[in-house]
């Protein structure tokens, strides 16, 4: 669990840097979305006893629901003007974000497999 918390912290700092320093469109628009999946995953693994698969499915579920809420402009519908929430939740639906989420999930599968092989 401690390992996941350390990784979560590093990913969180990376995501904040991407959001604040306006890196290239690819980094902010795609890589940031890829990294949000390991970010959420490591948070879930740090504070729960979910298995790898269960945590990964929960992570993908959360990400997809948030993306679908963007399609319905949920922040605008609810009258939320918070720039912070717009950065965290996003405000624009993009089908490529869904692809990024699945790439992030694939990265997790590879990382967990490599981690498991190192322990053996």
Buried (B, 14 or more C-beta within 10 A) or exposed (E): EEEBBEBBBEBBEBBEEBBEEEBEEEBBBBBBBBBBBBBBBBBBBBEEEBEBEEBBEBBBEBBBEBBEBBEEEBBEEEEEEEEEEBEEBBBEBBEEBBEBBBBBBEBBEEBBEEEEEEEE
